[in-house]
């Protein structure tokens, strides 16, 4: 299966702001890429282009159909009056899947995110981390070849974030899907991804490959992790100094 690609793509919004400028990037099937950079650098705009939610005014996007993409947003966006199972399966029902298939996908998604015992719970009964797990399960229930994630864990406490990072890597290794993950966190990018694209002012400034040692609980204290964090920090610092920012 081929991956996604941006081909000299630029995105300009109706107010005239150019969010992306001549971006070329390929995302191979089964890869895990982190997009890192300061607020307003174009990370979320790049995801929206890949998802088909925006269209380039110059260049092109090639790859899968929009129906083959799962999207996890910054907020869980759950319906308060629907339980966990109904929140996860609503998109499948809208797409017209038969009930037996929906049930199988629901069970699979709940198991992947560790919420098998919470199918009947309402959102108000869940912690912030559990709500984000429901949002992830909703995307995974589509069985998408590509999963786009826009800072999904940014609002969570560090311990919850670490656990979700561990679970996401396990899901990626099991499902073999392509993941493109937006984050402000150098440490999160270094822990999760095979490579990181460092963005600044609507452009990809640097590509950093991250050592693929086993990412067990000790990886965050390993030399390879420190090296990746240092490389990312240096790339981000260089980008800001080039633009004369503090």
N, C-alpha and C positions, 0 to 999 in steps of 0.2 A: 504494500500500500504506500503510495507516495504521500508526502507531507504537505504542509502549507508553505506558501511563499509570498512575500511582498516584493514586487518588481518595480524599483524606482518610483515608489508610491508616495504621493503627497496628499495631505488632507487639509482642506481649508473649510472653516465653518462659515455660516451665513453672515456673521459679523465681520468677516474678513480676516480673522485670526488663522494663521497657518499653524496647525497643531503638529503636523509631520511634514518633513521636507526631504523628498528624494530618498526614501528609506528602502533598502534592499536587504532582505533577510530570509533565510530558509529554515524551516523547522521540520526536521526529518521525522518520519513515522516512529513512534515509540520513544522520542527524546523528551528530556525535561529541561526546559529553558526558563531562567529567571530574568525578568526585566527589572532593572534597578536604576534609580535616578531620583532627583529632587522632584517635589511637587511641581506640576505644570510642564514637565519635560516631554510628555507625549506617551507615557506608558499605557494609560487607559485608552487613549485614542487609538493606539496600535492594536490593542485587543478588540476594540469596537470594529476596526477595519477587518480584522481576521474573522470576526463573528458575522460579518455582513450587516452590522447595525449602522455602519457608515460606508460611504463609497468614495474612492480616491478621485480627485479632480485631475490628477496626472498619474500615470502608471497603472498598475493592476495588482489584483490579489488572485492567486491561483491555489487550487487545492480542493477541499471537500465542500459539499453543499452545507448550507446553514443548518439543515436538519441533523447533520452528523456532528454538530458541535454542542458540547455542554458548557454552560456559563455559570460560574459561581461569583456573585457580586460581593461588594464590601459588607452589605447588610444581608441578614438571612431572608428578609422579605417573605415571611411566613404569614398565612392567613390565620388570624387569631381564633376564629370560630371553627377551624378544621383541625382535627387531630394530626399527629405525625404521619400516619399512614395516608390520610387524605391529602396532606400537603405534598407528599412525595409522589403520589400517583396522579394528581390532577393533570399535569401535562400529558401523561400517557392516555388518560381518558379523553382529553381534548383531541389528541392525535388519532383516536379511534381504535386503540389496541383492544383485543378481546380480554374479558375478565380473567381467564386462566393465565394468560401471558402477563397481565398486570400483576397478579398475585405472585407469580414467580419472580418477577423483577423487583417487586417490593421486598420480598424476603431476602433476595440477594443483596439489595442496596442497604437494608437495615443491618445485615450481618457485616458488610464491609465497613460500616462506620460505627459498629458497636452499639447499636440501639435496638436490638431485637426485642428487648423487653419493654420498649417505650412506644410501641405502635399506636396505642390508644391515648397517649398523653397529649394534652393541649400545649401550645407554645408557652403560655403563662406558667406552666409547671416545669419548664426546662431552664437550665442555666444558659449563659451566653454561649459557652462552648458546645453544648448540646444542640442549641438552635442552629449553630453553624454546621454541625454534623448533619442535621436534617437538610439544610440547604445543599450540602455536598451530596447527600444521598439522592435528592431530587434530580440533580444533574447526572449522577451515575446510573440512575434507573433507566435513562435513555440508552445506556451502553454506548456512549459516544466514542468514536475513535480519537477525538480531540477534546481536551478539557481546558477551558480558559478560566483563569482565576485572578480576580482583581482585588488584591490585598484582603483576602478573606479573613485572615486571623489578626489583623492589625489592632482591633479594639480589645483583644483578649489579654488576660494576664499572662505573664511569661511562662509559668508552669503549664497552663492549658495550651498555650501556643506550642510549646515543645512537644506535648503529647500529640497534638493534631499534626504537627510536622512529621513525627514518627509514623503516624497512621497513614498520612498522605503518601509518604514514600513506599510504605508497604502496599497500599492500593495500586500505586503506579507500577511497582514491580510485578504485582499479580495480574493486573488488567492489561498491561503493555500499551496503554494509551499515550498519546502525545499530550504533554502538559506544558502550558505557557503560563507562568506565575508572576504576577506583578507584586513587588514588595519594595518598601523603603528600607528594609532591614538588611544590612550587609551580612550579618550572621545567619539570617534565615536563608538568604540566597545561597550562601556558601554551604549550608547544611543540606539543602534540598536538591539543588540542581546539578546537572552535568556541565552546564555552561551558563554564563551570565552575560547579558547584553547590557552595557552601561549606556544610558541615554542622557542627553543634554540638549535642550532647545530644539526638540523635535527631530533629533538625529541620533543614530547609533554611533557613539564615539569609540567604544572599545568592546571587543569580545574576549571573554576570559573563560578558558576551559578549567574545570574543577576536577581534581584528582578523584577517581572513582573507587577509593577504598571503601570497605564496608562502613555504612553509616549507622553503627550501633551507638549505644548510649555514650561510649567513650570517644566517639569521633570529634565531639566538640572540644576535646582537650588534645587532639592529635595534631602533629606538625602540619599535615596537609590542610586541616581546617584553618589553622592560623595563617598559613600561606595564602589560602584563598581569600580570607578576610582582608589581609594586608594588600593583596593585589586589587581587590574591589575598592577598598578605601583609597588607595593611591589613584585609581582611575577616576573616582568621584572627585577627589581633591584636585586633581589636575584639570578636570573639566570646569570646576568652579573658578580656579585661578586663571584659566584662560579667558574667562568672561569677566574677570575683575571683581568677582563676588567674594564676600567674606566666607 
